[in-house]
Amino acid sequence: MSSSVCILWQVEFLSSTTGRRVTRCKWNSHYLLHGKLLRNKSYTFKDAAHTPCRSYVVASVVRRQAKKRDTVIPDPDYRIPVVLLGLAGGLAYQDNLLLAAPVGLLGLLLLFQTTRVRFVFDEEALEVKIGDQLQESGENVFVGGKNRWKYSTFVNWELWWPNFPILVYFKEMQTKPEGQVHFFPVIFNGKQIYEVMLERAGPSKTSGPKQS
């Protein structure tokens, strides 16, 4: 958030040469960004009669509209479906078809979902959309309602597990007052998800990539 803080102030004193009372007015303009001073401009007027000075301090704060945050769409990540398909292949090679079949089907499902499902982080909410054209995903098949949740309603969120994220979890109060939990497989870039969630939904206590 950037802002401009302008202060108009007046000082009166006796002139050493004429012995008359002299008024000086000064206009300070401070340009701030996130509370840090960027630059400071001062203007001094010799004659109070030609300025809007008064015998009191006038302060005004003009806040400029904050620059809108960009929409972030994390890149697809195929690691989980590839691992599952590789595991299914290994099980099939060992003639363990009973276990290979469900693992392989899950891998194929996640592979398909990775090519079409998108997490879209816009200015105010996380939304699930479909395809590169970002089509609407419709209502949530499990809890109902649109697959769009405002960051302001998030109670908590986690990324499991940091080194190789498999699931992203979050709880929000938008769907129902007592809170609704959501789990999604991490078929997107886990680092990108963590960074944008941290920025827009606040910090998470235990999740996120560990610092090396």
URMO-V726059 format. One record per helix or strand. SS is the DSSP state (A for helix, B for strand). FROM is the first residue (numbers start at 1). TO is the last residue. Records with the same first field share a line. If there is no record, write none. Layout:
SS=FROM-TO ; FROM-TO
This chain:
B=2-14 ; 21-33 ; 36-45 ; 58-63 ; 72-73 ; 76-76 ; 117-121 ; 125-130 ; 135-136 ; 139-139 ; 146-146 ; 148-150 ; 154-160 ; 167-172 ; 180-185 ; 188-188
A=48-50 ; 79-93 ; 97-116 ; 151-153 ; 190-201
